[in-house]
Amino acid sequence: MRRSLTRHERLRGRQDIENVFHRGSAYRCRGLAMKCSENGLTWSRVLVVSPRSVGKAVRRNRLRRIGKEIFRTIKYAVCDGYDFVFVVYPGDYSFGARRQQFIRVLSDANLLTIL
């Protein structure tokens, strides 16, 4: 299994994203919200976004990059066949604290196999 996020593992396409937002289950903790729904594929896809209220594009993109890197490092432990949309909110969190947020919402949804 590749450790990077491949093109197929990125959630793209307006219809797919709207499907997750309208039909997906929601989970949240302080600093992070997650929507997920089954996608009928044998792999999971992910999208990390940050709201415009975060600030300028540089800050929003940094939050997105951190979120994608965290998911990339724990994707081996996530159940396959789901689409995920993570909404990363601003805050003074370290990388480790952000990682714990991702693990918490995924475990709340019972989508972690190990960790």
BAROSE-108442 format. One record per atom (N, C-alpha, C): y, x, z negated; residue in one letter. Coordinates in steps of 0.02 Angstrom, whole numbers, padded with zeros to 5 digits, always signed. Each point is the difference from the previous one (the first is absolute). Example, Ala and Ser with C-alpha at 12.3 -4.5 7.8 and 13.67 -1.06 7.14 Angstrom:
BEGIN
-00284+00660-00390a +00059-00045+00000a +00060+00045+00000a +00053-00018+00036s +00059+00042-00003s +00055-00039-00037s 
***
This chain:
BEGIN
-00059+00042+00000m +00059-00042+00000m +00062+00044+00000m +00046-00015+00044r +00062+00038+00002r +00044-00017-00059r +00036+00048-00026r +00042-00010-00058r +00070-00022+00019r +00018+00002+00063s +00067-00020+00020s -00001-00074+00020s +00060-00029+00005l +00006-00069+00025l +00000+00003+00076l -00051-00027+00030t -00004+00000+00073t +00041-00057+00028t +00006-00001+00065r +00038-00053+00033r -00031-00069-00014r -00066-00004-00004h -00033-00063-00012h +00007-00024-00073h +00016+00046-00044e +00007-00018-00071e +00071-00022-00018e +00045+00002+00047r +00068-00023-00012r +00006-00072+00024r +00027-00042-00042l +00009-00071+00018l +00063-00005+00043l -00009-00023+00061r +00055-00007+00046r -00008-00068+00035r +00052-00021+00030g -00003-00064+00036g +00027-00056-00044g +00046-00036+00028r +00035-00053-00037r -00048-00053-00025r -00047-00021+00041q -00046-00054-00019q -00044+00022-00059q -00025+00061+00001d -00042+00024-00054d +00039+00004-00066d +00061+00023+00004i +00041+00007-00060i +00017-00069-00028i +00019-00047+00043e +00015-00068-00022e -00061-00033-00030e -00059+00014+00027n -00062-00028-00026n -00011+00022-00072n +00013+00064-00014v -00009+00025-00068v +00051-00032-00047v +00063-00005+00021f +00051-00029-00043f -00011-00074-00013f -00025-00037+00049h -00008-00072-00009h -00067-00020-00031h -00053+00036+00015r -00067-00019-00023r -00029+00046-00053r +00034+00055-00014g -00028+00050-00045g +00010-00017-00073g -00039+00033-00041s +00007-00006-00073s +00050+00051-00024s +00038-00018-00051a +00054+00044-00024a -00018+00028-00069a +00015+00063-00009y -00009+00035-00064y +00061+00044-00009y +00021+00008-00063r +00058+00042-00012r -00001+00031-00068r +00036+00054-00005c +00014+00033-00064c +00071+00026+00005c +00024+00029-00052r +00069+00025+00000r +00007+00055+00053r +00044-00012+00049g +00014+00049+00052g -00041-00007+00063g -00048-00047+00001l -00043-00005+00059l -00028-00071+00006l -00002-00024+00061a -00032-00064+00015a -00049+00011+00058a -00054-00038-00001m -00050+00007+00052m -00022-00069+00025m -00005-00007+00065k -00030-00058+00031k -00061+00025+00038k -00055-00037-00005c -00060+00022+00036c -00037-00061+00027c -00034+00010+00055s -00042-00053+00029s -00055+00034+00040s -00055-00036+00008e -00056+00028+00039e +00019+00002+00074e -00024+00051+00034n +00019+00008+00070n -00059-00006+00049n -00061-00005-00024g -00058-00007+00043g -00020+00064+00036g +00028+00055-00019l -00017+00065+00030l -00042+00040-00049l -00026+00056+00022t -00040+00041-00045t +00042+00054-00035t +00065-00001+00010w +00044+00047-00034w +00061-00038-00026w +00036+00030-00045s +00060-00030-00028s +00062+00028+00035s +00052-00042+00002r +00063+00021+00029r +00055-00007-00053r +00051+00041+00005v +00051+00001-00052v +00070+00003+00031v +00047-00031-00034l +00071+00003+00017l +00038+00008-00065l +00044+00049-00003v +00041+00012-00059v +00073-00012+00020v +00034-00044-00037v +00070-00016+00015v +00040+00006-00064v +00065+00006+00008s +00047-00002-00056s +00057-00045+00020s +00025-00040-00046p +00053-00048+00017p +00067+00035+00014p +00042-00033+00036r +00065+00028+00017r +00044+00011-00060r -00015-00036-00055s +00040+00008-00060s -00010+00069-00033s -00049+00037+00024v -00013+00067-00027v +00058+00047+00014v +00029-00006+00059g +00055+00044+00018g -00003+00018+00073g +00023+00059+00014k +00003+00023+00069k -00069+00017+00026k -00005+00010+00066a -00064+00010+00033a -00037+00062-00026a +00036+00052-00018v -00032+00061-00024v -00040-00014-00063v +00028-00038-00046r -00035-00016-00062r -00059-00048+00012r +00011-00050+00043r -00054-00047+00016r -00059+00036+00033r +00015+00046+00046n -00053+00036+00035n -00037+00047-00047n +00035+00029-00049r -00034+00042-00049r -00050-00040-00040r +00020-00060-00022l -00045-00043-00037l -00061-00019+00042l +00012-00013+00064r -00055-00017+00045r -00048+00059+00008r +00027+00059+00010r -00043+00060+00007r -00042+00012-00062r +00031-00008-00058i -00037+00010-00063i -00056-00052-00005i +00016-00062+00016g -00051-00053-00003g -00058+00012+00048g +00015+00021+00061k -00054+00014+00048k -00042+00059-00022k +00031+00051-00029e -00038+00057-00024e -00046-00019-00057e +00025-00042-00045i -00042-00023-00056i -00060-00039+00027i +00012-00046+00046f -00056-00039+00027f -00048+00045+00037f +00026+00050+00035r -00044+00046+00036r -00046+00037-00048r +00025+00018-00058t -00041+00039-00047t -00052-00043-00036t +00011-00067-00003i -00049-00042-00035i -00037-00048+00046i +00008+00008+00066k -00031-00048+00046k -00076+00002-00002k -00029+00056-00020y -00073+00004-00005y -00027-00047-00053y +00042-00019-00049a -00023-00043-00055a +00017-00073+00011a +00034-00017+00055v +00021-00068+00014v -00052-00035+00043v -00013-00063-00015c -00048-00040+00039c +00024-00006+00073c -00047+00000+00046d +00016-00006+00071d +00007-00073+00019d +00035-00012+00056g +00005-00067+00027g +00060-00039-00024g +00053+00034-00023y +00059-00034-00025y +00063+00027+00033y +00050-00043+00005d +00068+00021+00019d +00042+00001-00063d +00037+00054-00010f +00042+00007-00059f +00072+00009+00021f +00045-00035-00036v +00072+00013+00007v +00024+00016-00070v +00026+00061-00009f +00028+00022-00064f +00075-00001+00006f +00033-00032-00047v +00073+00000-00004v +00019+00044-00058v +00031+00057+00014v +00017+00050-00050v +00073-00010-00021v +00011-00014-00063y +00067-00011-00026y +00028+00064-00031y +00065+00007-00003p +00029+00062-00026p -00010+00007-00075p +00003+00060-00022g -00006+00014-00071g -00009+00075-00009g +00008+00022-00061d -00006+00071-00015d -00072+00016-00018d -00045-00005+00049y -00072+00011-00010y -00021+00066+00031y -00043+00036-00035s -00029+00061+00029s -00055-00020+00049s -00025+00050+00036f -00054-00013+00047f -00062-00027-00037f -00015+00028-00058g -00057-00022-00039g +00008-00072-00025g +00061-00018-00019a +00012-00068-00023a -00007-00049+00058a +00024+00019+00059r -00008-00043+00059r -00074-00008+00017r -00038+00054-00006r -00071-00003+00015r -00035-00048-00048r +00019+00001-00064q -00029-00046-00049q +00018-00072+00017q +00059-00012+00027q +00019-00068+00021q -00045-00024+00056q -00013+00042+00049f -00045-00019+00055f -00070-00014-00027f -00024+00043-00043i -00067-00010-00028i -00003-00065-00041i +00053-00014-00036r +00001-00061-00042r -00003-00063+00042r +00041-00006+00052v +00000-00061+00040v -00065-00007+00039v -00028+00056+00023l -00064-00004+00036l -00057-00019-00048l +00002+00024-00061s -00053-00019-00047s +00010-00072-00024s +00062-00023-00005d +00012-00071-00017d -00030-00046+00053d +00000+00023+00062a -00028-00039+00055a -00074+00012+00009a -00031+00042-00042n -00071+00017+00005n -00017+00030+00067n +00042+00044+00025l -00011+00030+00065l -00014+00075-00004l -00009+00026-00059l -00018+00071-00009l -00074+00005-00012l -00034+00045+00037t -00071+00009-00010t -00013+00052-00054t +00040+00052+00000i -00005+00052-00052i +00070+00023-00019i +00007+00038-00052l +00061+00031-00026l +00005-00010-00072l 
***
